[in-house]
Amino acid sequence: MVDQKQFEKDIDESLGTSGEWKEAATTYGVTWDFRVDKEVIGVLKGTHQANTKYGPKTVYDLEKQDGTPVSVWESAQISRALHDLPTGTEVKIVYQGKGESKGGNQVNLFKFYLKG
C-alpha cells in the first residue's frame, strides 16, 4: 500500500518548495533581428535545433530581463561564443556590421559580453 503522506511529500519535492505547477514553455522566442535591434541582452536558457533547408541549425534561447523569450540563430561566431556557456549565464550580443571572413566571404560580426 502507498503511504499517501510520503507520496504527497515526494510530489511536493519534485515540484519545488511551493508545490505549485509552473507552465512549461511550448514555444520559442521571437527571433532576434540584429539589423533592427543592434544588441540583445538576456539569460541563456538553453538551445534547440531547427531544421532548415541548409540542414539543422542551433538556436540559442535567451530570456530578456522583462521575461520576454528571444531566439538567437547560430552563426560560426555566435556558436563559438555561446556553445560552452552554462545555462543561466547573462550575455550581451552586439551587432558590429558586416565584415569579411578569412576565406573572403561576407559575414555578420558581433561582440559578446558576459556578466558576472
N, C-alpha and C positions, 0 to 999 in steps of 0.2 A: 504494500500500500504506500502511496506517495504521501510524504509529510507536507501538508499544504502550506504551513508557515515557512518551511525551508524552501519550498518551490517558489513562493512569492518573494522571499528574500533573494533567491538566485536570479529571478526575473528582474527585480529592482536593481541588483548589482550590474546586470548586463545592460540595463538601460541608462545607467548613470545614477548619481546620487539623488536626483529629483524623482526618478521613477517614471518620468513622463516621456512619451514618444515624441520624437522630432521627425519632421517630414524629411525624407531623403530627396536630394536634388535629382530630378529626372531630365533636366535639360542643361545645356551648356550655355555659357555666357555669350553675349554679343561679341563678335569678332572685333578686336582692336584694329582700327583703321589708322595707321600711323601717318597717312597723308593728311588726315583731318586733325587728329589729336597727336601732337608730336611726342607726348610722353604718356606712359601709363605707370601707375603705382598700385601695387597690390600684394597680397599674401599668396604665395604659391600653395594651391590646394591639391594639386596633382596634375596628371596628364591623362589624355585619352588618345586613341588612334582614330583618324578619319580616313576613309577610303576616297581617293581622288583618281582622276584619270591618269595621274602620274604614279599611282601606287599609294600605299599607306603613308600618312604623314602624322607626326606627333603634334598634338595641340596642347599647350600649357594652359591650365585653368588657374586663373587668379581671382581673388576676391578683393575688390576695392574697399577702402575704409568705410564707405557707406553701405557695404554689404552687397553691392552690385557685382555679379559674376562677369568676368570678361575672359575671352579666349584669345590666346596669342599663338598664331601658327608658326611652325618651325621654319627657320632658315638655317643655313650652316652656322652662322654667327650666333643666332639665338640658341640653337641646340648646344653649342659649345659652352655658352654662358650658363644655361639653366639646367642642363642634363643631370648633373650630380647634386643639385641643391636639394636639401631635405624639405619635405612638406612643412609649411609654417614659416618659411623664410620670406621676409618682406623684400620685394625687389622693385626697382625703378628702372624702366627701359626708356631711353630717349632716342628718337629717330634723328640721325645726323645728315640724312640726304643720300644721294647716290654716290657710288664710288666704283672703283674697278678692282676686280679680284686679281690674284697673281696670274691666273690664266687668261686675263684680258676681258672677262665678262663683266657686264654692268651689274652691280649688286646694291641692295639697300644696306646702309651702315647704321649701326646702333651703338650706344654706350649703355653700360649696365652698372647699377649701383645696388649694393646690399646694405640693409640697415641692421645695425647691431654689432 
